[in-house]
Amino acid sequence: MTRPFKWRRISQMPAVLKFVPTDPPKNNGENILKLEELEAIRLKDLQGLEQAECAEQMEVSRLTFQRILLSAREKIADSLVNRKSIQIDGGHFTRNICPVRCLDCGRE
């Protein structure tokens, strides 16, 4: 029996879902960046959090976070160097919605 899949938690949906070079070569392809990969880039590179903090926020292990981050960076680097477009789409994630608190005990 395989392990159950662990959903990655993201806190923001991107406003823009596609980036295209100003002068893309024809049929150069595109990279599809998953939403959890974008969240990993946002947490680590934009907010400057430690990997353990990032993994905790996404509710995954540090090793899983590291794999997600490396995959995202590889796709972004490939797009920048080879003038490929980036489509942000898909992935295995759940939204981090504001928690509901019990009015009696204050528990989330």
Backbone hydrogen bonds in HBPLUS format (Angstrom, degrees):
<---DONOR---> <-ACCEPTOR-->    atom                        ^
c    i                          cat <-CA-CA->   ^        H-A-AA   ^      H-
h    n   atom  resd res      DA  || num        DHA   H-A  angle D-A-AA Bond
n    s   type  num  typ     dist DA aas  dist angle  dist       angle   num
A0008-ARG N   A0092-HIS O   3.13 MM  84  6.20 168.2  2.14 134.7 137.0     1
A0094-THR N   A0008-ARG O   2.74 MM  86  6.11 140.9  1.89 157.4 163.2     2
A0009-ARG N   A0058-MET O   2.98 MM  49  4.45 164.9  2.00 124.1 127.0     3
A0010-ILE N   A0094-THR O   3.00 MM  84  6.28 161.8  2.03 160.5 165.5     4
A0096-ASN N   A0010-ILE O   2.71 MM  86  5.65 134.5  1.91 163.4 165.1     5
A0088-ILE N   A0017-LEU O   2.79 MM  71  4.90 175.3  1.79 145.6 147.2     6
A0019-PHE N   A0086-ILE O   2.85 MM  67  5.10 157.7  1.90 147.9 155.4     7
A0086-ILE N   A0019-PHE O   2.81 MM  67  5.10 157.3  1.86 146.8 154.7     8
A0031-ASN N   A0085-SER O   2.87 MM  54  6.31 160.9  1.91 161.7 163.3     9
A0087-GLN N   A0031-ASN O   2.86 MM  56  6.19 164.1  1.89 159.1 164.5    10
A0033-LEU N   A0087-GLN O   2.76 MM  54  5.99 148.4  1.85 147.2 157.8    11
A0089-ASP N   A0033-LEU O   3.03 MM  56  6.25 146.7  2.15 138.2 148.6    12
A0037-GLU N   A0034-LYS O   3.02 MM   3  5.18 127.6  2.30  99.8 114.0    13
A0038-LEU N   A0034-LYS O   3.06 MM   4  6.47 153.8  2.13 152.6 160.0    14
A0035-LEU N   A0090-GLY O   3.08 MM  55  6.14 173.4  2.09 152.4 151.7    15
A0039-GLU N   A0035-LEU O   3.01 MM   4  6.24 154.0  2.08 143.1 150.3    16
A0040-ALA N   A0036-GLU O   3.01 MM   4  6.18 149.1  2.11 136.0 143.7    17
A0041-ILE N   A0037-GLU O   3.06 MM   4  6.35 158.1  2.11 148.1 153.2    18
A0042-ARG N   A0038-LEU O   2.90 MM   4  6.13 158.5  1.94 149.1 155.6    19
A0043-LEU N   A0039-GLU O   2.91 MM   4  6.11 166.3  1.93 153.3 156.0    20
A0044-LYS N   A0040-ALA O   2.99 MM   4  6.01 172.3  1.99 152.5 154.9    21
A0045-ASP N   A0041-ILE O   2.88 MM   4  5.32 138.3  2.05 132.9 145.5    22
A0046-LEU N   A0041-ILE O   3.31 MM   5  6.77 145.3  2.44 148.8 155.9    23
A0047-GLN N   A0042-ARG O   2.93 MM   5  6.28 147.6  2.04 158.5 168.9    24
A0049-LEU N   A0043-LEU O   3.23 MM   6  6.04 171.0  2.24 153.3 150.6    25
A0053-GLU N   A0050-GLU O   3.07 MM   3  5.29 118.9  2.46 101.5 116.0    26
A0054-CYS N   A0050-GLU O   2.95 MM   4  6.27 159.8  1.99 155.6 162.0    27
A0055-ALA N   A0051-GLN O   2.85 MM   4  6.00 166.4  1.87 152.6 156.0    28
A0056-GLU N   A0052-ALA O   3.02 MM   4  6.14 151.8  2.10 138.7 146.5    29
A0057-GLN N   A0053-GLU O   2.95 MM   4  6.23 157.7  2.00 148.9 154.4    30
A0058-MET N   A0054-CYS O   2.94 MM   4  6.22 150.4  2.03 150.0 158.4    31
A0059-GLU N   A0055-ALA O   2.85 MM   4  5.80 110.9  2.33 134.3 151.3    32
A0060-VAL N   A0055-ALA O   2.99 MM   5  5.19 164.4  2.02 145.3 149.8    33
A0059-GLU N   A0056-GLU O   3.17 MM   3  4.85 146.2  2.29  92.9 103.0    34
A0065-PHE N   A0061-SER O   2.93 MM   4  6.20 160.8  1.97 149.9 155.6    35
A0066-GLN N   A0062-ARG O   2.89 MM   4  6.10 156.1  1.95 147.0 153.4    36
A0067-ARG N   A0063-LEU O   3.04 MM   4  6.36 155.3  2.11 147.2 153.0    37
A0068-ILE N   A0064-THR O   2.98 MM   4  6.25 160.6  2.02 153.6 158.7    38
A0069-LEU N   A0065-PHE O   2.89 MM   4  6.10 164.6  1.92 155.5 159.6    39
A0070-LEU N   A0066-GLN O   2.95 MM   4  6.12 163.0  1.98 150.5 154.8    40
A0071-SER N   A0067-ARG O   3.05 MM   4  6.16 159.7  2.09 146.3 151.8    41
A0072-ALA N   A0068-ILE O   3.03 MM   4  6.26 157.7  2.08 148.4 154.5    42
A0073-ARG N   A0069-LEU O   2.94 MM   4  6.17 166.3  1.95 154.3 157.8    43
A0074-GLU N   A0070-LEU O   2.97 MM   4  6.08 154.7  2.03 145.8 152.6    44
A0075-LYS N   A0071-SER O   3.11 MM   4  6.34 159.3  2.16 147.2 152.0    45
A0076-ILE N   A0072-ALA O   2.98 MM   4  6.21 161.2  2.01 153.6 158.9    46
A0077-ALA N   A0073-ARG O   2.90 MM   4  6.00 164.5  1.93 148.4 153.0    47
A0078-ASP N   A0074-GLU O   2.97 MM   4  6.09 161.2  2.00 146.4 151.8    48
A0079-SER N   A0075-LYS O   3.00 MM   4  6.18 153.7  2.07 142.8 149.9    49
A0080-LEU N   A0076-ILE O   2.96 MM   4  6.22 156.4  2.02 151.0 157.1    50
A0081-VAL N   A0077-ALA O   2.92 MM   4  6.04 172.0  1.93 158.4 160.5    51
A0082-ASN N   A0078-ASP O   2.93 MM   4  5.70 159.7  1.97 142.2 148.9    52
A0084-LYS N   A0079-SER O   2.98 MM   5  4.31 147.5  2.08 118.0 127.1    53
A0102-CYS N   A0107-ARG O   2.86 MM   5  5.37 156.5  1.92 146.1 153.3    54
A0106-GLY N   A0102-CYS O   2.82 MM   4  4.82 138.1  1.99 128.6 139.9    55
